């Protein structure tokens, strides 16, 4: 992935940080390259994917980024 993608991810992370915030949820396209990008940024596979999001996008990979 490009450096632009990493910068955008960092900006999203920064924008979501705040008092009482534990992290953020990612519903990703299932391409290997995209999922590997999120993992390199510090995200992990969601232990309990959001059932509503899974129903809406059953092929997505669900991750979380904890602070």
LOKETI-461682 format. One line per field, with one value per residue: residue number from 1; x, y, z of N, C-alpha, C, O, CB in turn; residue in three letters. Coordinates in Angstrom, 3 decimals, padded with zeros to 6 digits. Atoms other than C-alpha are relative to their C-alpha. Glycine has a CB too. Example, Ala and Ser with C-alpha at 12.3 -4.5 7.8 and 13.67 -1.06 7.14 Angstrom:
<vofis>
resi c(1/2)
n.px c(000.890/-000.820)
n.py c(-001.190/-001.190)
n.pz c(000.000/-000.060)
ca.px c(012.300/013.670)
ca.py c(-004.500/-001.060)
ca.pz c(007.800/007.140)
c.px c(000.900/-000.770)
c.py c(001.200/001.090)
c.pz c(000.000/000.730)
o.px c(001.936/-000.261)
o.py c(001.181/002.198)
o.pz c(000.665/000.899)
cb.px c(-000.992/000.414)
cb.py c(000.027/000.462)
cb.pz c(001.246/-001.415)
resn c(ALA/SER)
</vofis>
This chain:
<vofis>
resi c(1/2/3/4/5/6/7/8/9/10/11/12/13/14/15/16/17/18/19/20/21/22/23/24/25/26/27/28/29/30/31/32/33/34/35/36/37/38/39/40/41/42/43/44/45/46/47/48/49/50/51/52/53/54/55/56/57/58/59/60/61/62/63/64/65/66/67)
n.px c(000.844/-000.772/-000.226/001.211/000.930/-000.491/000.255/001.442/000.306/-000.502/000.906/001.251/-000.289/-000.144/001.316/000.894/-000.510/000.560/000.345/000.998/000.000/-000.923/-000.503/001.014/000.390/-000.271/000.622/-000.904/000.128/-000.694/-001.242/-001.133/-000.850/000.681/000.002/-001.382/-000.269/000.583/-000.755/-001.277/000.268/000.263/001.320/000.063/001.304/001.017/000.357/001.444/000.433/001.319/000.903/000.718/-000.926/-000.238/001.187/-000.015/-001.183/-000.450/-001.350/-000.984/-000.777/000.275/-001.168/000.069/-001.267/000.105/-001.010)
n.py c(-001.180/-001.232/-000.824/-000.792/000.819/000.017/-001.330/-000.107/000.857/-000.697/-001.122/000.567/000.449/-001.199/-000.619/000.820/000.086/-000.967/000.562/001.061/000.755/001.129/000.337/-000.128/001.218/-000.055/001.004/-000.102/000.923/001.233/000.243/000.280/-001.193/-000.984/000.508/-000.081/-001.415/-000.331/000.714/-000.723/-001.257/000.298/000.597/001.451/000.534/-000.206/001.290/000.160/-000.957/-000.615/000.833/-000.830/-000.286/001.250/000.229/-000.979/000.230/001.320/000.341/-000.857/000.470/-000.952/-000.213/-001.099/-000.626/-000.453/-000.995)
n.pz c(000.000/000.138/-001.193/-000.183/-000.778/-001.385/-000.579/-000.227/-001.147/-001.189/-000.256/-000.530/-001.364/-000.828/-000.129/-000.818/-001.369/-000.928/-001.306/-000.001/001.252/-000.099/001.320/001.041/000.708/001.436/000.851/001.144/001.132/-000.370/000.731/-000.877/-000.113/-000.848/-001.382/-000.486/-000.285/-001.305/-001.036/-000.175/-000.689/-001.404/-000.194/-000.193/000.363/-001.036/-000.593/000.159/001.023/-000.117/000.797/000.968/001.106/000.721/000.837/001.088/000.831/-000.463/000.458/-000.648/-001.129/-001.077/-000.846/-000.950/-000.345/-001.399/-000.410)
ca.px c(000.000/001.079/002.469/-000.682/-002.796/-000.609/-000.909/-004.691/-004.874/-002.765/-005.049/-008.148/-006.538/-005.628/-009.146/-010.740/-008.540/-010.020/-011.066/-012.925/-012.152/-010.585/-010.064/-011.961/-013.597/-012.619/-014.761/-012.296/-012.533/-011.262/-008.250/-005.074/-003.110/-005.714/-006.019/-002.226/-002.050/-004.428/-002.523/000.759/-000.877/-001.630/-005.142/-006.075/-008.875/-012.066/-012.709/-016.467/-017.376/-020.362/-023.250/-025.087/-022.004/-021.352/-024.930/-024.473/-021.012/-020.560/-017.261/-015.570/-012.851/-013.552/-010.704/-010.219/-007.467/-007.057/-005.253)
ca.py c(000.000/003.519/005.938/007.964/005.097/004.908/008.667/008.527/005.647/007.595/010.618/008.474/006.939/010.356/011.688/008.770/008.937/010.616/010.188/006.924/005.660/002.212/001.986/001.731/-000.908/-001.693/-003.528/-004.253/-005.650/-009.197/-008.737/-010.080/-006.906/-004.704/-006.898/-007.125/-003.323/-002.973/-005.603/-003.730/-000.579/-002.347/-003.680/-007.225/-009.515/-008.712/-011.519/-010.964/-009.342/-006.994/-009.196/-006.324/-005.390/-009.030/-009.305/-006.163/-007.077/-010.846/-010.961/-008.235/-008.976/-007.361/-005.900/-003.617/-001.176/-000.766/002.186)
ca.pz c(000.000/-000.508/002.000/001.398/002.739/005.853/006.378/005.995/008.464/010.954/010.581/011.149/014.214/015.581/014.944/016.774/019.876/022.894/026.495/026.963/023.460/023.398/019.644/016.378/014.200/010.608/008.079/005.275/001.791/001.877/-000.362/001.191/000.507/002.194/005.284/005.588/005.413/008.372/010.339/009.728/011.071/014.359/013.807/014.825/013.731/015.623/018.125/017.840/014.519/014.515/013.349/011.652/009.603/008.731/007.447/005.339/003.987/004.429/002.507/004.567/007.099/010.484/012.508/015.468/016.334/020.086/021.633)
c.px c(000.888/000.220/-001.216/-001.012/000.416/-000.234/-001.480/-000.434/000.423/-000.902/-001.341/000.186/000.052/-001.363/-000.919/000.471/-000.631/-000.331/-001.107/-000.061/001.058/000.615/-001.066/-000.129/000.224/-000.726/000.694/-000.400/000.903/001.274/001.167/000.837/-000.621/000.017/001.404/000.399/-000.529/000.745/001.338/-000.191/-000.320/-001.376/000.138/-001.385/-000.965/-000.394/-001.494/-000.489/-001.434/-000.973/-000.773/000.891/000.307/-001.181/-000.010/001.119/000.625/001.414/001.090/000.727/-000.127/001.194/-000.290/001.415/-000.186/001.115/000.724)
c.py c(001.240/000.697/000.875/-000.769/-000.034/001.340/000.193/-000.833/000.686/001.178/-000.483/-000.458/001.192/000.647/-000.796/-000.140/001.080/-000.668/-001.058/-000.834/-001.090/-000.362/000.229/-001.297/000.194/-001.148/000.129/-000.921/-001.191/-000.282/-000.138/001.252/001.050/-000.439/000.068/001.441/000.362/-000.689/000.690/001.315/-000.216/-000.569/-001.507/-000.466/000.172/-001.357/-000.316/001.028/000.493/-000.737/000.805/000.323/-001.248/-000.301/000.927/-000.273/-001.340/-000.390/000.842/-000.736/001.070/000.026/001.100/000.539/000.559/001.004/-000.482)
c.pz c(000.000/001.344/000.277/000.844/001.467/000.681/000.308/001.205/001.298/000.361/000.577/001.441/000.955/000.264/000.923/001.448/000.871/001.314/-000.119/-001.267/000.079/-001.345/-001.046/-000.780/-001.486/-000.680/-001.350/-001.145/000.291/-000.794/000.976/000.251/000.934/001.460/000.587/000.322/001.385/001.137/000.260/000.749/001.472/000.276/000.207/-000.427/001.164/000.584/-000.132/-001.018/000.234/-000.935/-001.038/-001.205/-000.813/-000.926/-001.207/-001.004/000.387/-000.437/000.656/001.124/001.081/000.958/001.010/000.209/001.417/000.291/001.232)
o.px c(002.070/-000.444/-001.495/-001.629/-000.433/-000.582/-001.837/-001.259/-000.325/-001.159/-001.890/-000.678/-000.540/-001.644/-001.817/-000.287/-000.842/-000.252/-002.148/-000.860/002.227/001.623/-002.040/000.756/-000.040/-000.563/000.447/-000.955/001.880/001.797/001.254/001.218/000.082/000.321/001.569/001.146/000.193/000.945/001.759/000.732/-000.412/-001.698/001.135/-002.329/-000.613/-000.793/-001.881/-000.874/-002.289/-000.795/-001.053/000.437/000.446/-000.991/-000.423/000.924/001.662/002.017/002.275/000.207/000.046/001.645/-001.258/002.401/-000.943/002.221/001.611)
o.py c(001.191/000.419/001.218/-000.199/000.067/001.386/000.730/-000.396/000.695/001.420/000.132/-000.245/001.171/001.077/-000.229/-000.607/002.211/-001.890/-000.821/-001.767/-000.815/-001.066/000.942/-002.153/001.271/-002.307/001.077/-002.000/-001.075/-001.395/000.583/001.536/001.687/000.359/000.464/001.683/000.940/-000.093/000.801/001.794/000.748/-000.859/-002.113/000.322/-000.078/-002.254/-001.480/002.136/-000.245/-000.724/000.297/000.277/-001.174/-000.756/000.527/-000.109/-001.370/-001.268/000.562/-001.684/002.256/-001.000/001.849/-000.188/001.504/000.907/000.207)
o.pz c(000.339/002.343/001.426/001.744/002.353/001.861/001.357/002.007/002.275/001.540/001.491/002.291/002.034/001.383/001.545/002.299/000.434/001.438/-000.731/-001.356/000.352/-001.395/-000.805/-000.754/-002.021/-000.297/-002.095/-000.934/001.032/-000.749/001.970/001.386/001.720/002.346/001.741/001.270/002.197/002.195/001.412/001.408/002.232/001.428/-000.187/-000.481/002.317/-000.158/-000.237/-000.646/000.724/-002.153/-002.124/-002.348/-002.034/-002.054/-002.295/-002.208/001.049/000.180/000.477/001.712/000.800/001.466/000.876/000.087/001.636/-000.240/001.736)
cb.px c(-000.960/-000.701/001.261/-000.613/-000.068/001.494/000.483/-000.769/000.704/001.443/-000.240/-000.477/001.333/000.946/-000.643/-000.136/001.537/-001.241/-000.442/-001.318/000.257/-000.714/000.480/000.339/-001.477/001.529/-001.584/001.413/000.383/-000.926/000.272/000.872/000.237/-001.449/-000.532/000.961/-000.643/-001.477/000.229/000.647/-001.145/000.176/-000.923/000.299/000.106/-001.254/000.397/-000.746/000.104/000.062/-000.974/-000.489/001.300/000.226/-001.282/000.150/001.036/-000.949/000.083/-000.675/001.509/-001.318/001.237/-000.639/000.414/000.079/-000.648)
cb.py c(000.000/000.946/000.876/000.376/-001.430/-000.351/001.106/-000.443/-001.372/000.489/000.794/-001.182/-000.781/001.011/000.143/-001.368/000.129/000.661/001.119/000.584/000.933/-001.205/-001.441/001.157/-000.365/-000.062/000.193/-000.313/000.694/-001.143/001.141/-001.097/000.613/000.209/-001.457/-000.588/000.913/-000.392/-001.471/000.276/000.729/001.222/000.301/-000.400/-001.485/000.742/-000.018/000.166/-000.638/001.532/-000.720/001.304/000.597/-001.171/000.199/001.406/001.164/-001.035/000.157/001.255/-000.272/-000.377/000.357/-000.458/001.138/-001.211/001.378)
cb.pz c(001.220/-000.960/-000.171/-001.363/-000.569/000.037/-000.956/-001.250/-000.139/-000.231/-001.299/-000.875/000.044/-000.678/-001.368/-000.615/000.017/-000.588/000.955/000.239/-001.221/000.573/-000.043/-000.945/000.286/-000.291/-000.112/000.431/-001.376/-000.163/-001.009/-000.601/-001.393/-000.471/000.053/-001.039/-001.081/000.036/-000.413/-001.364/-000.672/000.799/-001.208/001.496/-000.404/-000.579/001.466/001.370/-001.384/-000.343/000.909/000.668/000.537/000.992/000.819/000.567/000.158/-000.487/-001.495/000.546/-000.393/000.760/-000.850/001.355/-001.050/000.993/000.270)
resn c(UNK/UNK/UNK/UNK/UNK/UNK/UNK/UNK/UNK/UNK/UNK/UNK/UNK/UNK/UNK/UNK/UNK/UNK/UNK/UNK/UNK/UNK/UNK/UNK/UNK/UNK/UNK/UNK/UNK/UNK/UNK/UNK/UNK/UNK/UNK/UNK/UNK/UNK/UNK/UNK/UNK/UNK/UNK/UNK/UNK/UNK/UNK/UNK/UNK/UNK/UNK/UNK/UNK/UNK/UNK/UNK/UNK/UNK/UNK/UNK/UNK/UNK/UNK/UNK/UNK/UNK/UNK)
</vofis>
